[in-house]
Amino acid sequence: MDMQWCWTCFLKRPLQTKETLENELLSGSVSLPLSNRRVLFTAPRQYATKLAARLTERGARPVWVPAIEIARLSDSNCMQALDQELSHLERYSHLAFTSRNGIAAVLERLATMHGSLQAAAAHLNALPLRCCALGADAEMLADAGVDNVLTPQEASTQGLVAELQTRGEVEGAAVLCPVPLVFGLTEPPIVPRFLAALQATGAHAVRVDAYETRPGATLEQCAAERQLLAEGHIYAVAFTSTAEAEGLQHVMGGKEWLQKTLEKWSTVLAAHGPYTAAGAGQVLGLSVTCVSRDFGDFSGLVRALELHGSSS
């Protein structure tokens, strides 16, 4: 089964209003806070198009460095373990997704098992199971035909735990968590903390590897982008996950070079939410000063960059 449907629904964008058309789309780029500022972003391919579009709309000049890569499970034993869990979803009260990649991987496997995406969604809807997703990720499940998706007010894993507590759904819950298998990088603390928080609040959390995260490029492949950083032509570096910070160190030739270069040019470090900011800052050994507070989708990250640009 082709995964293109997942990324197609991911890239759907809201219609522009008349006011937006008049006040923004016809504005010259010089009137925008990010006008002609190069923003290097490190998201994987599946997310890159949407973030690049958001940056471009606001006058920025996006520079993409795929610091990490998202891919299907390559180990047959891991795939078998995933299929085994998905074959017995009746054991669980909740299916908790931490990313769109997990949703894509699970729906793909279920569609293979049941013959089609529609049949996979019908299977999920027939189970006494609640699917949980963060922020705009829920749209992917809805577009696939999955009903009654729980979305926390705060689009984060800790926000999901809090939402389950508020609803009285966490005590005694059996929660299956499809998460990434990390290769060549240190696993960020987000998933372990999520599982620990579920356990601490009385749930039985089960981790299953659903897809792979690994370095997305080599130093040689990113030589041109490295030169832009070295010469001070990058206004900001934007991270959408903690793993991207370590991935960027790999593709830029190491932590020391990257740290010194970012400090030399006072490059703005931006992150999609406070959890990513904390993780990226720890990895880089630098302060992430531009943090999106509305992290349901990438618009919040771009708005944070605009506000930072307006004040600088």
Phi and psi restraints in degrees (value plus and minus 20) as a CYANA .aco file:
   2 ASP   PHI     -97.3   -57.3
   2 ASP   PSI     118.0   158.0
   3 MET   PHI    -107.4   -67.4
   3 MET   PSI     -14.2    25.8
   4 GLN   PHI     -78.9   -38.9
   4 GLN   PSI     -52.8   -12.8
   5 TRP   PHI     -78.8   -38.8
   5 TRP   PSI     -53.6   -13.6
   6 CYS   PHI     -84.9   -44.9
   6 CYS   PSI     -65.9   -25.9
   7 TRP   PHI     -95.9   -55.9
   7 TRP   PSI     -47.9    -7.9
   8 THR   PHI     -83.2   -43.2
   8 THR   PSI     -67.0   -27.0
   9 CYS   PHI     -89.7   -49.7
   9 CYS   PSI     -48.5    -8.5
  10 PHE   PHI     -85.4   -45.4
  10 PHE   PSI     -54.7   -14.7
  11 LEU   PHI    -108.1   -68.1
  11 LEU   PSI     -18.7    21.3
  12 LYS   PHI     -80.4   -40.4
  12 LYS   PSI     118.4   158.4
  13 ARG   PHI    -145.6  -105.6
  13 ARG   PSI     126.4   166.4
  14 PRO   PHI     -85.8   -45.8
  14 PRO   PSI     132.0   172.0
  15 LEU   PHI     -88.5   -48.5
  15 LEU   PSI     124.9   164.9
  16 GLN   PHI     -93.1   -53.1
  16 GLN   PSI     120.4   160.4
  17 THR   PHI    -103.4   -63.4
  17 THR   PSI     144.6   184.6
  18 LYS   PHI     -81.0   -41.0
  18 LYS   PSI     -60.2   -20.2
  19 GLU   PHI     -82.4   -42.4
  19 GLU   PSI     -61.3   -21.3
  20 THR   PHI     -82.9   -42.9
  20 THR   PSI     -62.8   -22.8
  21 LEU   PHI     -80.2   -40.2
  21 LEU   PSI     -62.6   -22.6
  22 GLU   PHI     -94.7   -54.7
  22 GLU   PSI     -59.8   -19.8
  23 ASN   PHI    -112.2   -72.2
  23 ASN   PSI     -42.4    -2.4
  24 GLU   PHI    -140.6  -100.6
  24 GLU   PSI     -71.3   -31.3
  25 LEU   PHI     -86.5   -46.5
  25 LEU   PSI     -46.9    -6.9
  26 LEU   PHI    -117.2   -77.2
  26 LEU   PSI     -15.8    24.2
  27 SER   PHI     -96.6   -56.6
  27 SER   PSI     124.3   164.3
  28 GLY   PHI     -88.9   -48.9
  28 GLY   PSI     127.8   167.8
  29 SER   PHI     -82.4   -42.4
  29 SER   PSI     -44.3    -4.3
  30 VAL   PHI     -85.5   -45.5
  30 VAL   PSI     -38.2     1.8
  31 SER   PHI    -106.1   -66.1
  31 SER   PSI     -22.8    17.2
  32 LEU   PHI    -119.3   -79.3
  32 LEU   PSI     120.8   160.8
  33 PRO   PHI     -78.5   -38.5
  33 PRO   PSI     -49.6    -9.6
  34 LEU   PHI    -118.5   -78.5
  34 LEU   PSI      -5.4    34.6
  35 SER   PHI     -71.7   -31.7
  35 SER   PSI      99.7   139.7
  36 ASN   PHI      38.8    78.8
  36 ASN   PSI      -1.2    38.8
  37 ARG   PHI    -112.0   -72.0
  37 ARG   PSI     108.0   148.0
  38 ARG   PHI     -98.4   -58.4
  38 ARG   PSI     104.9   144.9
  39 VAL   PHI    -135.6   -95.6
  39 VAL   PSI      92.7   132.7
  40 LEU   PHI    -103.8   -63.8
  40 LEU   PSI     104.4   144.4
  41 PHE   PHI    -144.3  -104.3
  41 PHE   PSI     132.2   172.2
  42 THR   PHI    -140.0  -100.0
  42 THR   PSI      -5.1    34.9
  43 ALA   PHI     -85.4   -45.4
  43 ALA   PSI     133.5   173.5
  44 PRO   PHI     -88.2   -48.2
  44 PRO   PSI     145.0   185.0
  45 ARG   PHI     -70.7   -30.7
  45 ARG   PSI     -60.7   -20.7
  46 GLN   PHI     -82.6   -42.6
  46 GLN   PSI     -44.4    -4.4
  47 TYR   PHI    -126.3   -86.3
  47 TYR   PSI     -33.2     6.8
  48 ALA   PHI     -83.3   -43.3
  48 ALA   PSI     -60.5   -20.5
  49 THR   PHI     -81.7   -41.7
  49 THR   PSI     -63.6   -23.6
  50 LYS   PHI     -87.7   -47.7
  50 LYS   PSI     -63.7   -23.7
  51 LEU   PHI     -86.9   -46.9
  51 LEU   PSI     -60.9   -20.9
  52 ALA   PHI     -80.3   -40.3
  52 ALA   PSI     -60.0   -20.0
  53 ALA   PHI     -84.8   -44.8
  53 ALA   PSI     -62.9   -22.9
  54 ARG   PHI     -82.3   -42.3
  54 ARG   PSI     -62.4   -22.4
  55 LEU   PHI     -85.4   -45.4
  55 LEU   PSI     -63.2   -23.2
  56 THR   PHI     -83.7   -43.7
  56 THR   PSI     -61.3   -21.3
  57 GLU   PHI     -76.6   -36.6
  57 GLU   PSI     -50.6   -10.6
  58 ARG   PHI    -118.5   -78.5
  58 ARG   PSI      -4.3    35.7
  59 GLY   PHI      72.5   112.5
  59 GLY   PSI     -25.2    14.8
  60 ALA   PHI     -95.1   -55.1
  60 ALA   PSI     146.0   186.0
  61 ARG   PHI    -135.4   -95.4
  61 ARG   PSI      75.6   115.6
  62 PRO   PHI     -87.8   -47.8
  62 PRO   PSI     120.1   160.1
  63 VAL   PHI    -145.5  -105.5
  63 VAL   PSI      93.5   133.5
  64 TRP   PHI    -116.3   -76.3
  64 TRP   PSI     104.5   144.5
  65 VAL   PHI    -142.0  -102.0
  65 VAL   PSI      87.9   127.9
  66 PRO   PHI     -92.6   -52.6
  66 PRO   PSI      66.4   106.4
  67 ALA   PHI     -87.8   -47.8
  67 ALA   PSI     -48.5    -8.5
  68 ILE   PHI    -152.8  -112.8
  68 ILE   PSI     140.8   180.8
  69 GLU   PHI    -145.6  -105.6
  69 GLU   PSI     118.8   158.8
  70 ILE   PHI    -126.9   -86.9
  70 ILE   PSI     113.0   153.0
  71 ALA   PHI    -169.4  -129.4
  71 ALA   PSI     143.8   183.8
  72 ARG   PHI     -83.1   -43.1
  72 ARG   PSI     138.5   178.5
  73 LEU   PHI     -80.8   -40.8
  73 LEU   PSI     111.6   151.6
  74 SER   PHI    -118.4   -78.4
  74 SER   PSI     -37.1     2.9
  75 ASP   PHI    -111.1   -71.1
  75 ASP   PSI     104.1   144.1
  76 SER   PHI     -84.4   -44.4
  76 SER   PSI     -52.4   -12.4
  77 ASN   PHI     -86.8   -46.8
  77 ASN   PSI     -59.1   -19.1
  78 CYS   PHI     -86.1   -46.1
  78 CYS   PSI     -60.5   -20.5
  79 MET   PHI     -85.3   -45.3
  79 MET   PSI     -58.9   -18.9
  80 GLN   PHI     -84.3   -44.3
  80 GLN   PSI     -59.8   -19.8
  81 ALA   PHI     -84.6   -44.6
  81 ALA   PSI     -60.3   -20.3
  82 LEU   PHI     -82.9   -42.9
  82 LEU   PSI     -67.3   -27.3
  83 ASP   PHI     -81.7   -41.7
  83 ASP   PSI     -56.1   -16.1
  84 GLN   PHI     -82.4   -42.4
  84 GLN   PSI     -65.1   -25.1
  85 GLU   PHI     -86.2   -46.2
  85 GLU   PSI     -61.4   -21.4
  86 LEU   PHI     -89.7   -49.7
  86 LEU   PSI     -40.7    -0.7
  87 SER   PHI     -98.7   -58.7
  87 SER   PSI     -31.2     8.8
  88 HIS   PHI    -151.6  -111.6
  88 HIS   PSI      26.7    66.7
  89 LEU   PHI     -87.2   -47.2
  89 LEU   PSI     -36.2     3.8
  90 GLU   PHI     -84.8   -44.8
  90 GLU   PSI     -34.3     5.7
  91 ARG   PHI     -94.0   -54.0
  91 ARG   PSI     -36.1     3.9
  92 TYR   PHI    -132.0   -92.0
  92 TYR   PSI     129.9   169.9
  93 SER   PHI    -114.4   -74.4
  93 SER   PSI     -43.8    -3.8
  94 HIS   PHI    -161.4  -121.4
  94 HIS   PSI     124.2   164.2
  95 LEU   PHI    -138.1   -98.1
  95 LEU   PSI      85.0   125.0
  96 ALA   PHI    -124.7   -84.7
  96 ALA   PSI      94.6   134.6
  97 PHE   PHI    -117.2   -77.2
  97 PHE   PSI     115.1   155.1
  98 THR   PHI    -121.2   -81.2
  98 THR   PSI     -26.2    13.8
  99 SER   PHI    -181.5  -141.5
  99 SER   PSI     145.6   185.6
 100 ARG   PHI     -86.2   -46.2
 100 ARG   PSI     -49.8    -9.8
 101 ASN   PHI     -83.0   -43.0
 101 ASN   PSI     -60.6   -20.6
 102 GLY   PHI     -83.3   -43.3
 102 GLY   PSI     -60.5   -20.5
 103 ILE   PHI     -81.8   -41.8
 103 ILE   PSI     -67.0   -27.0
 104 ALA   PHI     -79.0   -39.0
 104 ALA   PSI     -64.9   -24.9
 105 ALA   PHI     -85.0   -45.0
 105 ALA   PSI     -63.7   -23.7
 106 VAL   PHI     -88.6   -48.6
 106 VAL   PSI     -65.0   -25.0
 107 LEU   PHI     -84.4   -44.4
 107 LEU   PSI     -55.5   -15.5
 108 GLU   PHI     -83.7   -43.7
 108 GLU   PSI     -65.6   -25.6
 109 ARG   PHI     -86.6   -46.6
 109 ARG   PSI     -61.1   -21.1
 110 LEU   PHI     -85.5   -45.5
 110 LEU   PSI     -57.3   -17.3
 111 ALA   PHI     -84.5   -44.5
 111 ALA   PSI     -57.0   -17.0
 112 THR   PHI     -85.2   -45.2
 112 THR   PSI     -62.1   -22.1
 113 MET   PHI     -87.2   -47.2
 113 MET   PSI     -59.3   -19.3
 114 HIS   PHI    -124.9   -84.9
 114 HIS   PSI     -21.2    18.8
 115 GLY   PHI      81.2   121.2
 115 GLY   PSI     -41.6    -1.6
 116 SER   PHI    -186.3  -146.3
 116 SER   PSI     145.3   185.3
 117 LEU   PHI     -84.9   -44.9
 117 LEU   PSI     -59.4   -19.4
 118 GLN   PHI     -81.9   -41.9
 118 GLN   PSI     -61.8   -21.8
 119 ALA   PHI     -87.5   -47.5
 119 ALA   PSI     -55.0   -15.0
 120 ALA   PHI     -84.7   -44.7
 120 ALA   PSI     -64.2   -24.2
 121 ALA   PHI     -84.3   -44.3
 121 ALA   PSI     -61.1   -21.1
 122 ALA   PHI     -82.4   -42.4
 122 ALA   PSI     -57.5   -17.5
 123 HIS   PHI     -83.6   -43.6
 123 HIS   PSI     -65.4   -25.4
 124 LEU   PHI     -82.7   -42.7
 124 LEU   PSI     -61.4   -21.4
 125 ASN   PHI     -88.0   -48.0
 125 ASN   PSI     -45.6    -5.6
 126 ALA   PHI    -102.6   -62.6
 126 ALA   PSI     -35.0     5.0
 127 LEU   PHI    -104.5   -64.5
 127 LEU   PSI     131.4   171.4
 128 PRO   PHI     -99.2   -59.2
 128 PRO   PSI      41.1    81.1
 129 LEU   PHI    -154.5  -114.5
 129 LEU   PSI     119.2   159.2
 130 ARG   PHI    -128.7   -88.7
 130 ARG   PSI     101.7   141.7
 131 CYS   PHI    -103.1   -63.1
 131 CYS   PSI     121.0   161.0
 132 CYS   PHI    -145.6  -105.6
 132 CYS   PSI     116.5   156.5
 133 ALA   PHI    -165.5  -125.5
 133 ALA   PSI     138.5   178.5
 134 LEU   PHI    -119.6   -79.6
 134 LEU   PSI     106.1   146.1
 135 GLY   PHI      34.2    74.2
 135 GLY   PSI    -153.9  -113.9
 136 ALA   PHI     -87.2   -47.2
 136 ALA   PSI     -31.0     9.0
 137 ASP   PHI     -78.2   -38.2
 137 ASP   PSI     -49.7    -9.7
 138 ALA   PHI     -80.4   -40.4
 138 ALA   PSI     -46.7    -6.7
 139 GLU   PHI     -82.1   -42.1
 139 GLU   PSI     -53.3   -13.3
 140 MET   PHI     -84.3   -44.3
 140 MET   PSI     -61.9   -21.9
 141 LEU   PHI     -86.3   -46.3
 141 LEU   PSI     -63.2   -23.2
 142 ALA   PHI     -82.8   -42.8
 142 ALA   PSI     -62.0   -22.0
 143 ASP   PHI     -83.8   -43.8
 143 ASP   PSI     -48.3    -8.3
 144 ALA   PHI    -101.5   -61.5
 144 ALA   PSI     -29.6    10.4
 145 GLY   PHI      81.0   121.0
 145 GLY   PSI      -9.1    30.9
 146 VAL   PHI    -104.0   -64.0
 146 VAL   PSI     110.7   150.7
 147 ASP   PHI    -116.7   -76.7
 147 ASP   PSI     143.9   183.9
 148 ASN   PHI      34.9    74.9
 148 ASN   PSI      28.6    68.6
 149 VAL   PHI    -103.8   -63.8
 149 VAL   PSI     110.3   150.3
 150 LEU   PHI    -106.0   -66.0
 150 LEU   PSI     106.1   146.1
 151 THR   PHI    -144.8  -104.8
 151 THR   PSI      99.9   139.9
 152 PRO   PHI     -91.0   -51.0
 152 PRO   PSI     135.5   175.5
 153 GLN   PHI     -81.7   -41.7
 153 GLN   PSI     -60.2   -20.2
 154 GLU   PHI    -116.9   -76.9
 154 GLU   PSI     101.7   141.7
 155 ALA   PHI     -98.5   -58.5
 155 ALA   PSI      49.0    89.0
 156 SER   PHI    -169.7  -129.7
 156 SER   PSI     144.8   184.8
 157 THR   PHI     -84.8   -44.8
 157 THR   PSI     -59.2   -19.2
 158 GLN   PHI     -89.0   -49.0
 158 GLN   PSI     -53.1   -13.1
 159 GLY   PHI     -83.5   -43.5
 159 GLY   PSI     -55.0   -15.0
 160 LEU   PHI     -87.0   -47.0
 160 LEU   PSI     -62.4   -22.4
 161 VAL   PHI     -80.4   -40.4
 161 VAL   PSI     -64.4   -24.4
 162 ALA   PHI     -83.1   -43.1
 162 ALA   PSI     -59.5   -19.5
 163 GLU   PHI     -84.6   -44.6
 163 GLU   PSI     -62.9   -22.9
 164 LEU   PHI     -83.0   -43.0
 164 LEU   PSI     -58.2   -18.2
 165 GLN   PHI     -84.1   -44.1
 165 GLN   PSI     -65.9   -25.9
 166 THR   PHI     -80.3   -40.3
 166 THR   PSI     -57.3   -17.3
 167 ARG   PHI    -103.7   -63.7
 167 ARG   PSI     -24.5    15.5
 168 GLY   PHI      50.5    90.5
 168 GLY   PSI       7.9    47.9
 169 GLU   PHI    -126.2   -86.2
 169 GLU   PSI     -18.6    21.4
 170 VAL   PHI    -114.7   -74.7
 170 VAL   PSI     -57.0   -17.0
 171 GLU   PHI     -83.4   -43.4
 171 GLU   PSI      98.7   138.7
 172 GLY   PHI      59.6    99.6
 172 GLY   PSI     -17.8    22.2
 173 ALA   PHI     -90.3   -50.3
 173 ALA   PSI     126.6   166.6
 174 ALA   PHI    -127.7   -87.7
 174 ALA   PSI      91.4   131.4
 175 VAL   PHI    -136.3   -96.3
 175 VAL   PSI      99.1   139.1
 176 LEU   PHI    -112.6   -72.6
 176 LEU   PSI     108.1   148.1
 177 CYS   PHI    -140.2  -100.2
 177 CYS   PSI      79.3   119.3
 178 PRO   PHI     -96.5   -56.5
 178 PRO   PSI      98.2   138.2
 179 VAL   PHI    -154.0  -114.0
 179 VAL   PSI     150.1   190.1
 180 PRO   PHI     -99.2   -59.2
 180 PRO   PSI     126.9   166.9
 181 LEU   PHI    -115.6   -75.6
 181 LEU   PSI      96.7   136.7
 182 VAL   PHI    -115.0   -75.0
 182 VAL   PSI     105.4   145.4
 183 PHE   PHI    -136.3   -96.3
 183 PHE   PSI     117.1   157.1
 184 GLY   PHI      51.7    91.7
 184 GLY   PSI     -15.1    24.9
 185 LEU   PHI    -159.5  -119.5
 185 LEU   PSI     141.5   181.5
 186 THR   PHI     -99.4   -59.4
 186 THR   PSI     111.3   151.3
 187 GLU   PHI     -84.2   -44.2
 187 GLU   PSI     105.9   145.9
 188 PRO   PHI     -83.2   -43.2
 188 PRO   PSI     139.1   179.1
 189 PRO   PHI     -97.6   -57.6
 189 PRO   PSI     -26.8    13.2
 190 ILE   PHI     -76.4   -36.4
 190 ILE   PSI     -72.4   -32.4
 191 VAL   PHI     -88.2   -48.2
 191 VAL   PSI     -68.4   -28.4
 192 PRO   PHI     -76.8   -36.8
 192 PRO   PSI     -59.3   -19.3
 193 ARG   PHI     -87.9   -47.9
 193 ARG   PSI     -56.1   -16.1
 194 PHE   PHI     -82.5   -42.5
 194 PHE   PSI     -68.4   -28.4
 195 LEU   PHI     -83.3   -43.3
 195 LEU   PSI     -61.1   -21.1
 196 ALA   PHI     -84.9   -44.9
 196 ALA   PSI     -59.2   -19.2
 197 ALA   PHI     -86.1   -46.1
 197 ALA   PSI     -59.5   -19.5
 198 LEU   PHI     -82.1   -42.1
 198 LEU   PSI     -66.1   -26.1
 199 GLN   PHI     -81.8   -41.8
 199 GLN   PSI     -61.6   -21.6
 200 ALA   PHI     -86.8   -46.8
 200 ALA   PSI     -43.9    -3.9
 201 THR   PHI    -118.1   -78.1
 201 THR   PSI      -9.2    30.8
 202 GLY   PHI      81.3   121.3
 202 GLY   PSI     -15.5    24.5
 203 ALA   PHI    -111.7   -71.7
 203 ALA   PSI     139.8   179.8
 204 HIS   PHI    -124.1   -84.1
 204 HIS   PSI      85.0   125.0
 205 ALA   PHI    -117.4   -77.4
 205 ALA   PSI     110.5   150.5
 206 VAL   PHI    -138.4   -98.4
 206 VAL   PSI     101.2   141.2
 207 ARG   PHI    -109.6   -69.6
 207 ARG   PSI     116.9   156.9
 208 VAL   PHI    -159.1  -119.1
 208 VAL   PSI     111.0   151.0
 209 ASP   PHI     -91.0   -51.0
 209 ASP   PSI     108.3   148.3
 210 ALA   PHI    -136.8   -96.8
 210 ALA   PSI     -42.5    -2.5
 211 TYR   PHI    -179.3  -139.3
 211 TYR   PSI     155.0   195.0
 212 GLU   PHI    -132.8   -92.8
 212 GLU   PSI     123.5   163.5
 213 THR   PHI    -140.7  -100.7
 213 THR   PSI     110.2   150.2
 214 ARG   PHI    -171.8  -131.8
 214 ARG   PSI     148.1   188.1
 215 PRO   PHI     -74.7   -34.7
 215 PRO   PSI     121.3   161.3
 216 GLY   PHI    -117.7   -77.7
 216 GLY   PSI     -31.1     8.9
 217 ALA   PHI    -180.8  -140.8
 217 ALA   PSI     156.3   196.3
 218 THR   PHI    -132.9   -92.9
 218 THR   PSI     147.3   187.3
 219 LEU   PHI     -77.7   -37.7
 219 LEU   PSI     -62.3   -22.3
 220 GLU   PHI     -84.4   -44.4
 220 GLU   PSI     -58.6   -18.6
 221 GLN   PHI     -90.0   -50.0
 221 GLN   PSI     -41.7    -1.7
 222 CYS   PHI    -132.0   -92.0
 222 CYS   PSI       4.5    44.5
 223 ALA   PHI     -81.5   -41.5
 223 ALA   PSI     -59.6   -19.6
 224 ALA   PHI     -86.9   -46.9
 224 ALA   PSI     -62.5   -22.5
 225 GLU   PHI     -88.4   -48.4
 225 GLU   PSI     -54.3   -14.3
 226 ARG   PHI     -83.5   -43.5
 226 ARG   PSI     -58.3   -18.3
 227 GLN   PHI     -85.6   -45.6
 227 GLN   PSI     -58.3   -18.3
 228 LEU   PHI     -81.3   -41.3
 228 LEU   PSI     -62.7   -22.7
 229 LEU   PHI     -84.1   -44.1
 229 LEU   PSI     -65.8   -25.8
 230 ALA   PHI     -81.5   -41.5
 230 ALA   PSI     -51.5   -11.5
 231 GLU   PHI    -116.4   -76.4
 231 GLU   PSI     -15.4    24.6
 232 GLY   PHI      58.1    98.1
 232 GLY   PSI       5.1    45.1
 233 HIS   PHI    -112.4   -72.4
 233 HIS   PSI     -18.4    21.6
 234 ILE   PHI    -124.6   -84.6
 234 ILE   PSI     101.2   141.2
 235 TYR   PHI     -94.7   -54.7
 235 TYR   PSI     -63.7   -23.7
 236 ALA   PHI    -166.6  -126.6
 236 ALA   PSI     133.0   173.0
 237 VAL   PHI    -136.3   -96.3
 237 VAL   PSI     106.2   146.2
 238 ALA   PHI    -135.4   -95.4
 238 ALA   PSI     106.8   146.8
 239 PHE   PHI    -129.7   -89.7
 239 PHE   PSI     117.4   157.4
 240 THR   PHI    -125.7   -85.7
 240 THR   PSI     -25.5    14.5
 241 SER   PHI    -177.3  -137.3
 241 SER   PSI     138.1   178.1
 242 THR   PHI     -83.7   -43.7
 242 THR   PSI     -58.7   -18.7
 243 ALA   PHI     -78.0   -38.0
 243 ALA   PSI     -49.6    -9.6
 244 GLU   PHI     -84.7   -44.7
 244 GLU   PSI     -50.5   -10.5
 245 ALA   PHI     -84.9   -44.9
 245 ALA   PSI     -65.5   -25.5
 246 GLU   PHI     -89.0   -49.0
 246 GLU   PSI     -57.2   -17.2
 247 GLY   PHI     -81.0   -41.0
 247 GLY   PSI     -58.7   -18.7
 248 LEU   PHI     -86.1   -46.1
 248 LEU   PSI     -57.7   -17.7
 249 GLN   PHI     -78.7   -38.7
 249 GLN   PSI     -62.3   -22.3
 250 HIS   PHI     -81.1   -41.1
 250 HIS   PSI     -69.7   -29.7
 251 VAL   PHI     -99.4   -59.4
 251 VAL   PSI     -31.8     8.2
 252 MET   PHI    -121.5   -81.5
 252 MET   PSI     -17.0    23.0
 253 GLY   PHI      76.1   116.1
 253 GLY   PSI      -4.8    35.2
 254 GLY   PHI     100.9   140.9
 254 GLY   PSI     140.2   180.2
 255 LYS   PHI     -84.4   -44.4
 255 LYS   PSI     -63.6   -23.6
 256 GLU   PHI     -82.6   -42.6
 256 GLU   PSI     -67.1   -27.1
 257 TRP   PHI     -82.6   -42.6
 257 TRP   PSI     -65.9   -25.9
 258 LEU   PHI     -84.1   -44.1
 258 LEU   PSI     -64.8   -24.8
 259 GLN   PHI     -80.8   -40.8
 259 GLN   PSI     -68.1   -28.1
 260 LYS   PHI     -82.8   -42.8
 260 LYS   PSI     -59.3   -19.3
 261 THR   PHI     -88.6   -48.6
 261 THR   PSI     -64.2   -24.2
 262 LEU   PHI     -83.8   -43.8
 262 LEU   PSI     -59.5   -19.5
 263 GLU   PHI     -88.7   -48.7
 263 GLU   PSI     -59.8   -19.8
 264 LYS   PHI     -77.5   -37.5
 264 LYS   PSI     -63.5   -23.5
 265 TRP   PHI    -120.4   -80.4
 265 TRP   PSI     -14.1    25.9
 266 SER   PHI      32.0    72.0
 266 SER   PSI      23.0    63.0
 267 THR   PHI     -84.4   -44.4
 267 THR   PSI     112.0   152.0
 268 VAL   PHI     -90.0   -50.0
 268 VAL   PSI     112.8   152.8
 269 LEU   PHI    -126.5   -86.5
 269 LEU   PSI     105.3   145.3
 270 ALA   PHI    -143.2  -103.2
 270 ALA   PSI     129.6   169.6
 271 ALA   PHI    -161.3  -121.3
 271 ALA   PSI     127.6   167.6
 272 HIS   PHI    -104.9   -64.9
 272 HIS   PSI      59.2    99.2
 273 GLY   PHI      82.5   122.5
 273 GLY   PSI     137.6   177.6
 274 PRO   PHI     -88.2   -48.2
 274 PRO   PSI     -49.1    -9.1
 275 TYR   PHI     -90.7   -50.7
 275 TYR   PSI     -61.9   -21.9
 276 THR   PHI     -85.1   -45.1
 276 THR   PSI     -59.2   -19.2
 277 ALA   PHI     -80.8   -40.8
 277 ALA   PSI     -65.4   -25.4
 278 ALA   PHI     -84.1   -44.1
 278 ALA   PSI     -64.4   -24.4
 279 GLY   PHI     -86.9   -46.9
 279 GLY   PSI     -65.4   -25.4
 280 ALA   PHI     -84.4   -44.4
 280 ALA   PSI     -60.2   -20.2
 281 GLY   PHI     -82.1   -42.1
 281 GLY   PSI     -59.3   -19.3
 282 GLN   PHI     -86.9   -46.9
 282 GLN   PSI     -62.2   -22.2
 283 VAL   PHI     -84.3   -44.3
 283 VAL   PSI     -64.8   -24.8
 284 LEU   PHI    -101.8   -61.8
 284 LEU   PSI     -42.2    -2.2
 285 GLY   PHI      53.0    93.0
 285 GLY   PSI       7.4    47.4
 286 LEU   PHI    -156.6  -116.6
 286 LEU   PSI     140.9   180.9
 287 SER   PHI    -103.0   -63.0
 287 SER   PSI     112.3   152.3
 288 VAL   PHI    -115.2   -75.2
 288 VAL   PSI      86.8   126.8
 289 THR   PHI    -116.1   -76.1
 289 THR   PSI     -32.4     7.6
 290 CYS   PHI    -136.6   -96.6
 290 CYS   PSI      87.6   127.6
 291 VAL   PHI    -147.4  -107.4
 291 VAL   PSI     107.4   147.4
 292 SER   PHI     -95.3   -55.3
 292 SER   PSI     109.6   149.6
 293 ARG   PHI    -113.7   -73.7
 293 ARG   PSI     -43.9    -3.9
 294 ASP   PHI    -123.7   -83.7
 294 ASP   PSI      76.5   116.5
 295 PHE   PHI    -134.5   -94.5
 295 PHE   PSI      12.8    52.8
 296 GLY   PHI     -91.1   -51.1
 296 GLY   PSI     -52.1   -12.1
 297 ASP   PHI    -169.6  -129.6
 297 ASP   PSI    -198.3  -158.3
 298 PHE   PHI     -92.5   -52.5
 298 PHE   PSI     -33.0     7.0
 299 SER   PHI     -79.7   -39.7
 299 SER   PSI     -55.8   -15.8
 300 GLY   PHI     -83.7   -43.7
 300 GLY   PSI     -58.0   -18.0
 301 LEU   PHI     -86.0   -46.0
 301 LEU   PSI     -62.3   -22.3
 302 VAL   PHI     -87.2   -47.2
 302 VAL   PSI     -59.5   -19.5
 303 ARG   PHI     -81.7   -41.7
 303 ARG   PSI     -59.7   -19.7
 304 ALA   PHI     -82.8   -42.8
 304 ALA   PSI     -60.2   -20.2
 305 LEU   PHI     -85.5   -45.5
 305 LEU   PSI     -58.2   -18.2
 306 GLU   PHI     -83.9   -43.9
 306 GLU   PSI     -65.5   -25.5
 307 LEU   PHI     -82.0   -42.0
 307 LEU   PSI     -61.2   -21.2
 308 HIS   PHI     -84.5   -44.5
 308 HIS   PSI     -61.0   -21.0
 309 GLY   PHI     -86.3   -46.3
 309 GLY   PSI     -54.3   -14.3
 310 SER   PHI     -89.0   -49.0
 310 SER   PSI     -50.8   -10.8
 311 SER   PHI    -111.4   -71.4
 311 SER   PSI     -26.2    13.8
